[in-house]
Amino acid sequence: MLQSFRAILDDHGQLHLLEHVNMPRRARVIVTVLDETSLDQASLENSLLSEESLAKEWLSPEEEAWKHLE
């Protein structure tokens, strides 16, 4: 199951999660850095709103191409 968490990357390259993350075990992660100078608020909100529906599609059994990433 994919989960997303908001975070801030500080000037020293340290990643700070904006919420407590309770994971039952170690997990691999993918970090996406948003270029806030090129994203307006509406674009950011649209991508967050579409995340759930995209996850359903990506996690469907038909999407065998992504199986190796689980």
WOLIN-V353644 format. One record per residue. N is the residue number from 1. OMEGA is omega as a letter, one per 20 degrees, with the letter a starting at -180 (999 if undefined). NEAR is the number of other C-alpha atoms within 10 Angstrom. Layout:
# WOLIN-V353644
((N | OMEGA | NEAR) (N | OMEGA | NEAR))
This chain:
# WOLIN-V353644
((1 | r | 6) (2 | r | 11) (3 | r | 8) (4 | r | 11) (5 | r | 10) (6 | a | 8) (7 | r | 13) (8 | r | 13) (9 | a | 11) (10 | a | 9) (11 | a | 7) (12 | r | 6) (13 | r | 8) (14 | r | 9) (15 | a | 12) (16 | r | 11) (17 | a | 12) (18 | r | 10) (19 | r | 9) (20 | r | 7) (21 | r | 8) (22 | r | 6) (23 | a | 7) (24 | a | 6) (25 | r | 5) (26 | a | 6) (27 | r | 6) (28 | a | 6) (29 | r | 9) (30 | r | 6) (31 | r | 9) (32 | r | 6) (33 | r | 9) (34 | r | 10) (35 | a | 8) (36 | r | 9) (37 | a | 6) (38 | r | 8) (39 | r | 11) (40 | a | 10) (41 | a | 9) (42 | r | 9) (43 | r | 11) (44 | r | 12) (45 | r | 12) (46 | a | 10) (47 | r | 11) (48 | r | 11) (49 | a | 11) (50 | a | 10) (51 | a | 15) (52 | a | 14) (53 | r | 9) (54 | r | 11) (55 | r | 13) (56 | a | 11) (57 | a | 12) (58 | a | 16) (59 | r | 15) (60 | a | 11) (61 | a | 10) (62 | a | 10) (63 | a | 10) (64 | a | 10) (65 | a | 9) (66 | a | 12) (67 | a | 12) (68 | a | 6) (69 | a | 6) (70 | 999 | 8))
